[in-house]
């Protein structure tokens, strides 16, 4: 009892209350994952993971999401920098448009993409001149993942660039460095940690996408579409090992990426 009272005095009722709410949140998030894992034989999950169609769907998910993240990086980093460093007419409108794919229901996003990138869409017809088709092809999966996940990278990059002091860039410019050299050798390396985090979120969001991918490019199969087909065709018991396999592989890779990212910044404690 004395220890409990001492802890309350040490951390304060406010902090204790937030700890309780955080534990509650964590329990609500983690219970469904452990619940499904406890209902399946690990050997069945292992065998399922290495079946051709499951392994192929997982590899396709990761590969296409990597390509969509790479596309988001190449196109999103410049926009993130402009949003962080410049005030221009229509900036709020641009910022809102970047958020739009997050707000749109992803089944609706799939319809939008099919209308634009489908065989009859104007972008689909344009790219057909280069023998690129988005309907039921890996390119369609990549563009669908890109549409729904790019905002996470753009906003993350913007926040990372905003945390870089403009004075550092000004000092480099006064020493004779060009804008491009300053960006590549100073701004980008300093902001790299935040950008890497946003890349992880972009990649993870792409893997989890279903609605937009299913409508534009339901084949080749990715993990989320495979789970849907198996659930519709064979039911919960049949799809459970596949779902667990996807969870485990994604979790392991995500943890690995977070370890590569390194330690978080030290927190200044309030006493």
Order of alpha helices (4+ residues) and beta strands (2+ residues): alpha-alpha-alpha-alpha-alpha-alpha-alpha-alpha-alpha-alpha-alpha-alpha-alpha
